[in-house]
Amino acid sequence: MKRASIPDLEQAIRTVPDFPKSGIQFKDITPVLADGHLFSSVIDHLLDGIQPDSIDLIVGIDARGFILGAAAAGRLGVGFIPIRKKGKLPWTTIEQNYDLEYGTNTMAIHTDAIQSGQRVLLIDDLLATGGTAAAALALVRQLGATVVGVRFLIELTFLEGRKHLGAHDIRSLISY
């Protein structure tokens, strides 16, 4: 079956006004995930240009990055590493703080999740202000990984999050 086009994916994303607070136009990817053809197509698009032997691991960011990242890792036959909010991982972790619009938060990764020199692809559903992704990149670099690329389903370009991610191969499927 031919994969769905980017406009097909964009059409399936639902905008929810005033969620989680007034003035926010939340981009809900649940309809994309619920459709097997669209979901599979998202993974195909996210992996465009990535050769299976060019990466060792896919790193996904809590929480929707887990869904996309794990599916992509399965597709390539490589391991998946979760980056979670502080206090959610059961083993020894390293942590990275990042700024939010209304305060700070902390991301964590297991200290033994990535071996020095491993090549990783970072995947998340959304690039907004870039704080979460920048924290995740800092964690994987701290463990000695080489970042092969960074992929997002959606990018809110008006928030200029990309400028916080450094000189990586950054690609987003849909931009608003």
PyMOL commands that set and color helices and strands:
alter all, ss='L'
color gray80, all
select helices_A, chain A and resi 6-12+30-34+36-46+52-54+64-76+131-142+157-159+161-164
alter helices_A, ss='H'
color red, helices_A
select strands_A, chain A and resi 14-17+25-28+57-61+79-85+93-100+103-110+119-127+146-155+170-175
alter strands_A, ss='S'
color yellow, strands_A
deselect
rebuild
show_as cartoon
